[in-house]
Each structure stands twice: as structure tokens, then as C-alpha cells.
Amino acid sequence: GASSGVVNISNTTSLDQPDAVVRFAGNTTPFLPGSFYFGELAASPDETNVFAAPFSQNFPVGGTLTPGSANAPGAAPTISISGTVITPSGLNLRNATVTLTDSQGFRRTAFTSPFGVYSFAGVAAGESYTIGVLFKRFRFVSRTIQPNGNLTNIDFVGLE
């Protein structure tokens, strides 16, 4: 706990701590919650290295527990997805919420920059995803994609 100088990487005050924690490959920053991902372990088999919900918000697609090996997400190649969110009149929309949801329901969230730009990195290639945008003043049509390479210009225009 914090009293012993250890950072609570789960960002919760609950006594129910995650079953397993993995440091992101190449990230050697000490005591930084974003350097790790975590979750519960699947109930079966007993010697599993498969995570189960609940997960940390930064849990990578394909993340596994890798005892004795380099800690890294699964072997699936990763890509990036990015685009711009604009108003019906063509203005960039700041602080819109963009969600990327995989076929298992795992959701990642990004917020648009002052220029309306969002991006997701470390996305597993070849899987099906739904991208949606939320903003209180406009509606947006969600899209389903199955990317095999980096995608840019996945843009959204608000509807009145």
C-alpha cells in the first residue's frame, strides 16, 4: 500500500486487488500506474495465463500473463486507428468521446484533441471493431471495421 511506498496500480481503494499484473514491454518507469496492465485470471485451467474481466482500462488487446518470459501482449500484429471528429458545419470538435469496441465487448476510449483528432494505438489487426462517438450536442453514426493495417481518416461528422 501507499504507506509502504508502493503505488496502488489498480487506482482503487478496494481490498479486492487484481489477480495478476504485467509491466508493458520496454516500459521501465518505476511506480507509474500506466506502466502496467492487470486483470483477474480465468478460472480454468488452474495454471492459466489468460486474463478475465475486470481489466485495467489500459489493458492491451491480446494481453497475457507471461511468467518467465518477456511481458508483452499476444503475438497478434497491432495497428493504429485515427481520424477527426467535426461538427455539421465542419468545425473540429474538441473533447468528444470516441470508443473502440471489439467483438468480445472490450471497450477502449479516447478523447478528441483541440483539433478534433483521436487515435488508438496497439489495436489487434484482423479483428472486428465498432467505433462510436459521443458528444452531447450532436449524434454520430457508428462504424464497424475489420482493419488489417493502419487506418487514418476514419472521420465522423456530427448530425443535428
Buried (B, 14 or more C-beta within 10 A) or exposed (E): EEEEEEBEBBEEEEEEEBBBBBBBEEEEEEEEBEBBBBBBBBEEEEEBBEBEEBBBEBBBBBBBBBEEEEBBBEEBEBBBBBBBBBBEEEEBBBEBBBBBBBEEEEEBEBEBBEEBBBBBEBBBBEBEBBBBBEBEEBEBEEBEBEBEEEBEEBBBBBEE
